[in-house]
Amino acid sequence: MTRENAQRTVLGDVEIIRVVEWRGPFAPARELVPTAGADTWKSNEDWLAPDHWDPEGDLAVMALQTWVLRSAGRTILVDTGVGNGRERPGSPQFHHWQGDFLGLLERAGVRPEDVDVVVNTHLHADHVGWNTRPADGSDGSGGTDGSDGSDGSGGSGREWVPTFPHAQYLVPAADDAHFGPDNAYGGGLHQDDRLVYEDSVAPLHRAGRTLLWDGVHRIDEHLTLESAPGHTPGSAVLRLASGGERAVFVGDLLHSPVQILDPAHNSCFCLDAAAASVSRRRILERAADERELVVPAHFGGSGTAEVRREGSGFRVRR
């Protein structure tokens, strides 16, 4: 696990700050992307290793990170990590996670009260955790009481409130319908899904801090959200266009660069494989044609990729 400082860059009139909680081997490569065979990884070892693949252990290397954007006079967060002290029994790597997310933000010059907008690209556990914090003002660390979360505390016996008290939280409506208590899509929810919603999403609704959106949502003159379903029903990308510079924050449409080589490769976490593949190809085609910098949620290395067309697929321009 590698601890990192914030990294900054500017595209047009938008400053981008990358805040990394951790980076390292995460999961067996061919479990993460089941349809990418051993030859795919091995034949691309010269550029996949060490930032995206550990050949010795055959493990995908990933990062847990948040992107801070300063745009049109506002501070915007793209996803909020795992959160501390959460009950995630189905995800051992995230269960009772302890990190220094707020400290990292502060050292990057961002206090909770400074944040104006929080974008959740989708409602998986590692993208919404710091949406909330305990109402007692603690950092979420410490023990839990083992309750089942039926009191709305997410299994922690705590009351959760928005971490960023002045922010509007942009939540995909389709994900809210899927993961919420009414489960409009019917069945298929795991215990962790319910716990994530109860401790990291429902408190936002109770506080009146959420905006549910679908299709396309314009944040400001530089930033636009766009639905890209498949990984989850409401999975979204965030497009940046400013001063001739372009980028697209793709959330979990991409977990590994091998999915760029062939967009048909889904991660094991994609809920609708067919829809995810369609969304992935559409987003990559535009990125290649319009020279958008691709910014996935979990890439190691620089955290970004330049994509070009190659035959029926794509290649990564180093």
C-alpha positions as CSV (number, residue, x, y, z in Angstrom):
1,M,0.0,0.0,0.0
2,T,1.4,3.4,-1.0
3,R,0.4,6.6,0.7
4,E,0.6,9.6,-1.6
5,N,0.2,13.4,-1.5
6,A,-2.3,15.3,-3.6
7,Q,-1.3,15.9,-7.3
8,R,-2.5,19.0,-9.1
9,T,-3.0,20.0,-12.7
10,V,-5.1,22.5,-14.7
11,L,-7.2,21.9,-17.7
12,G,-8.5,25.2,-19.2
13,D,-10.0,27.1,-16.3
14,V,-10.5,24.1,-14.1
15,E,-8.0,23.0,-11.4
16,I,-7.8,19.3,-10.7
17,I,-6.5,17.9,-7.5
18,R,-6.0,14.1,-7.2
19,V,-6.3,12.9,-3.6
20,V,-5.1,9.3,-3.1
21,E,-6.0,7.3,0.0
22,W,-4.1,4.2,-1.0
23,R,-2.6,2.4,-4.0
24,G,-1.5,-1.2,-4.4
25,P,-2.4,-4.8,-5.4
26,F,-6.2,-5.2,-5.0
27,A,-7.5,-8.4,-6.5
28,P,-6.5,-11.3,-8.8
29,A,-6.4,-9.8,-12.2
30,R,-8.6,-12.4,-13.9
31,E,-11.2,-12.3,-11.2
32,L,-11.4,-8.5,-11.5
33,V,-11.8,-8.7,-15.3
34,P,-12.9,-12.3,-16.0
35,T,-12.9,-12.2,-19.8
36,A,-9.4,-10.8,-20.1
37,G,-7.2,-13.9,-20.4
38,A,-3.7,-14.4,-19.2
39,D,-2.3,-13.6,-22.7
40,T,-3.9,-10.1,-22.6
41,W,-2.1,-9.2,-19.4
42,K,1.2,-10.9,-20.4
43,S,1.4,-9.4,-23.9
44,N,0.9,-5.9,-22.4
45,E,3.2,-6.3,-19.4
46,D,5.7,-3.7,-20.6
47,W,3.2,-0.9,-19.8
48,L,0.7,-2.6,-17.4
49,A,3.4,-3.3,-14.8
50,P,3.9,-2.0,-12.2
51,D,1.2,0.7,-12.2
52,H,-1.7,-1.5,-13.2
53,W,-0.6,-5.1,-12.8
54,D,1.7,-7.1,-10.4
55,P,2.9,-9.9,-12.7
56,E,4.4,-11.9,-9.9
57,G,1.2,-12.2,-8.0
58,D,-1.1,-11.8,-11.1
59,L,-2.9,-9.0,-9.2
60,A,-4.6,-5.9,-10.5
61,V,-3.0,-2.8,-9.0
62,M,-5.6,-0.1,-8.2
63,A,-6.0,3.1,-6.3
64,L,-8.7,4.5,-4.0
65,Q,-8.9,8.2,-4.8
66,T,-11.1,11.3,-5.0
67,W,-10.8,14.0,-7.6
68,V,-11.3,17.6,-6.4
69,L,-12.2,20.1,-9.1
70,R,-12.1,23.9,-8.7
71,S,-14.5,25.2,-11.4
72,A,-16.4,28.4,-11.9
73,G,-15.6,29.6,-8.3
74,R,-16.8,26.4,-6.7
75,T,-15.1,23.3,-5.1
76,I,-16.5,19.9,-6.4
77,L,-15.6,16.4,-5.2
78,V,-15.9,13.4,-7.6
79,D,-16.7,10.4,-5.3
80,T,-15.8,10.1,-1.7
81,G,-14.1,6.8,-1.0
82,V,-15.0,4.1,1.6
83,G,-15.5,6.1,4.8
84,N,-14.2,5.1,8.2
85,G,-15.8,2.6,10.6
86,R,-18.4,1.2,8.2
87,E,-20.1,-2.2,8.5
88,R,-19.3,-3.9,5.2
89,P,-19.3,-7.6,6.0
90,G,-19.5,-8.6,2.4
91,S,-16.4,-6.6,1.4
92,P,-13.5,-7.6,3.8
93,Q,-11.2,-5.0,2.3
94,F,-13.6,-2.2,3.2
95,H,-15.1,-3.6,6.5
96,H,-14.2,-1.2,9.3
97,W,-11.9,0.7,7.0
98,Q,-9.7,3.3,8.6
99,G,-8.1,6.0,6.5
100,D,-7.1,9.7,6.6
101,F,-9.4,11.0,4.0
102,L,-10.3,14.3,5.7
103,G,-6.7,14.9,6.6
104,L,-5.6,14.3,3.0
105,L,-8.3,16.8,1.8
106,E,-7.2,19.3,4.4
107,R,-3.6,19.1,3.3
108,A,-4.8,19.6,-0.3
109,G,-6.4,22.8,0.9
110,V,-10.0,21.6,1.1
111,R,-12.0,21.7,4.4
112,P,-15.5,20.0,4.6
113,E,-17.2,23.4,4.8
114,D,-15.4,24.5,1.6
115,V,-17.1,21.9,-0.6
116,D,-20.0,23.1,-2.8
117,V,-20.9,20.0,-4.8
118,V,-20.3,16.3,-4.3
119,V,-20.7,14.0,-7.4
120,N,-21.4,10.4,-6.8
121,T,-20.7,8.6,-10.1
122,H,-22.6,5.7,-8.7
123,L,-23.6,4.3,-5.3
124,H,-21.1,1.6,-4.6
125,A,-19.4,1.4,-1.2
126,D,-16.0,2.9,-2.3
127,H,-17.6,5.9,-4.0
128,V,-19.9,7.3,-1.3
129,G,-18.4,6.5,2.1
130,W,-17.3,10.0,3.1
131,N,-20.7,11.4,2.0
132,T,-21.4,11.2,5.7
133,R,-19.7,11.2,9.1
134,P,-20.9,10.5,12.6
135,A,-23.2,13.2,14.1
136,D,-20.9,13.4,17.1
137,G,-18.2,15.0,14.9
138,S,-15.8,12.1,15.2
139,D,-13.9,10.7,12.2
140,G,-15.9,7.5,12.1
141,S,-13.2,5.3,13.7
142,G,-13.7,3.0,16.7
143,G,-15.8,-0.1,17.4
144,T,-19.3,-1.0,16.3
145,D,-22.1,-2.6,18.1
146,G,-22.9,-5.3,15.5
147,S,-26.5,-4.2,14.9
148,D,-28.1,-5.0,11.6
149,G,-28.6,-1.4,10.5
150,S,-32.4,-1.5,10.7
151,D,-32.4,1.7,12.7
152,G,-30.9,3.6,9.8
153,S,-27.5,3.7,11.3
154,G,-25.9,1.4,8.7
155,G,-25.1,-1.2,11.3
156,S,-22.8,1.0,13.4
157,G,-25.3,2.2,16.1
158,R,-24.5,5.8,15.0
159,E,-26.4,8.7,13.5
160,W,-24.8,9.8,10.3
161,V,-24.9,13.4,8.9
162,P,-23.4,15.0,5.7
163,T,-19.7,15.4,5.9
164,F,-19.8,18.4,3.7
165,P,-22.5,20.6,5.3
166,H,-22.9,23.2,2.6
167,A,-22.6,20.8,-0.4
168,Q,-25.3,19.7,-2.8
169,Y,-24.9,16.0,-3.4
170,L,-25.6,14.9,-7.0
171,V,-26.9,11.3,-7.0
172,P,-28.0,9.3,-10.1
173,A,-31.7,8.8,-9.8
174,A,-31.6,5.3,-11.2
175,D,-29.0,4.2,-8.6
176,D,-31.1,5.8,-5.8
177,A,-34.1,3.8,-7.1
178,H,-32.1,0.6,-7.3
179,F,-30.2,0.7,-4.0
180,G,-32.9,2.6,-2.0
181,P,-35.5,0.9,0.3
182,D,-38.1,0.6,-2.4
183,N,-35.7,-1.2,-4.8
184,A,-37.6,-0.2,-7.9
185,Y,-35.6,-2.7,-10.0
186,G,-36.6,-5.7,-7.9
187,G,-34.4,-8.0,-5.9
188,G,-30.7,-8.5,-6.2
189,L,-29.5,-6.4,-3.3
190,H,-26.8,-7.7,-1.0
191,Q,-26.5,-6.8,2.7
192,D,-23.7,-4.4,2.0
193,D,-25.9,-2.6,-0.6
194,R,-28.4,-1.9,2.1
195,L,-25.8,-0.8,4.7
196,V,-24.2,1.5,2.2
197,Y,-27.5,3.2,1.4
198,E,-28.4,3.5,5.1
199,D,-25.2,5.1,6.3
200,S,-24.0,7.0,3.2
201,V,-27.1,8.0,1.1
202,A,-30.2,8.0,3.2
203,P,-28.8,10.6,5.7
204,L,-28.3,13.0,2.8
205,H,-32.0,12.7,1.9
206,R,-33.0,13.3,5.5
207,A,-30.8,16.5,5.6
208,G,-32.3,17.7,2.3
209,R,-28.8,17.8,0.6
210,T,-29.4,15.6,-2.5
211,L,-30.3,16.4,-6.1
212,L,-31.4,13.3,-8.0
213,W,-30.7,13.6,-11.7
214,D,-31.0,11.4,-14.9
215,G,-29.9,11.7,-18.5
216,V,-27.7,14.9,-18.6
217,H,-27.1,17.4,-15.8
218,R,-25.1,20.5,-16.3
219,I,-23.1,21.6,-13.2
220,D,-21.6,24.7,-14.7
221,E,-20.1,26.0,-18.0
222,H,-17.2,23.5,-17.8
223,L,-18.8,20.4,-16.2
224,T,-21.6,18.1,-17.3
225,L,-22.8,14.8,-15.9
226,E,-24.1,12.1,-18.4
227,S,-25.7,8.8,-17.7
228,A,-23.6,5.7,-18.7
229,P,-25.6,2.8,-17.3
230,G,-24.4,-0.8,-16.9
231,H,-21.9,-0.9,-14.1
232,T,-24.9,0.2,-12.1
233,P,-28.3,1.3,-13.4
234,G,-27.4,5.0,-12.8
235,S,-23.6,4.8,-13.4
236,A,-22.5,8.2,-14.7
237,V,-19.5,10.0,-16.3
238,L,-18.5,13.6,-15.7
239,R,-17.3,15.6,-18.8
240,L,-15.0,18.6,-18.5
241,A,-14.6,21.0,-21.4
242,S,-12.7,24.3,-20.8
243,G,-10.4,26.4,-22.9
244,G,-10.0,23.7,-25.6
245,E,-9.1,21.1,-23.0
246,R,-11.2,18.0,-22.4
247,A,-11.5,15.2,-19.9
248,V,-14.0,12.6,-18.9
249,F,-14.2,11.1,-15.4
250,V,-15.6,7.7,-16.0
251,G,-16.1,6.3,-12.5
252,D,-16.1,2.5,-12.6
253,L,-16.7,2.0,-16.3
254,L,-13.0,1.2,-16.3
255,H,-11.2,-0.7,-13.5
256,S,-8.2,-1.7,-15.6
257,P,-6.6,-0.5,-18.8
258,V,-7.2,-4.0,-20.3
259,Q,-10.9,-2.8,-20.6
260,I,-9.7,0.0,-22.9
261,L,-8.1,-2.6,-25.3
262,D,-11.4,-4.3,-25.6
263,P,-14.5,-2.6,-24.2
264,A,-16.3,-5.9,-24.1
265,H,-14.3,-6.7,-21.0
266,N,-16.5,-6.0,-17.9
267,S,-15.3,-6.0,-14.3
268,C,-16.8,-8.6,-12.0
269,F,-18.7,-5.7,-10.3
270,C,-20.7,-4.7,-13.4
271,L,-24.4,-5.4,-12.7
272,D,-25.5,-5.3,-16.4
273,A,-22.6,-6.6,-18.5
274,A,-24.2,-5.9,-21.9
275,A,-25.2,-2.3,-21.0
276,A,-21.8,-1.7,-19.4
277,S,-20.0,-2.8,-22.6
278,V,-22.2,-0.5,-24.7
279,S,-21.6,2.5,-22.4
280,R,-17.8,1.8,-22.2
281,R,-17.4,1.7,-26.0
282,R,-19.5,4.8,-26.5
283,I,-17.5,6.8,-23.9
284,L,-14.1,5.5,-25.3
285,E,-15.1,6.3,-28.9
286,R,-15.8,9.9,-28.0
287,A,-12.7,10.2,-25.9
288,A,-10.6,9.0,-28.8
289,D,-12.3,11.2,-31.4
290,E,-12.4,14.3,-29.2
291,R,-9.1,13.8,-27.4
292,E,-10.6,13.7,-24.0
293,L,-8.3,12.7,-21.2
294,V,-9.9,9.6,-19.6
295,V,-9.9,9.7,-15.8
296,P,-11.1,6.4,-14.2
297,A,-11.9,6.1,-10.5
298,H,-9.3,3.5,-9.7
299,F,-6.3,3.7,-12.1
300,G,-2.9,3.7,-10.5
301,G,0.1,5.4,-12.1
302,S,-0.8,8.9,-13.3
303,G,-4.5,8.0,-12.7
304,T,-5.4,9.0,-16.3
305,A,-5.1,7.6,-19.9
306,E,-5.0,9.0,-23.4
307,V,-7.0,6.8,-25.7
308,R,-6.7,6.2,-29.4
309,R,-8.6,4.0,-31.8
310,E,-6.9,0.9,-33.1
311,G,-8.9,-1.4,-35.4
312,S,-12.2,-2.3,-33.7
313,G,-10.8,-1.5,-30.3
314,F,-8.5,1.1,-28.7
315,R,-5.0,1.5,-27.4
316,V,-3.6,3.5,-24.6
317,R,-1.2,6.3,-25.6
318,R,1.4,6.4,-22.9
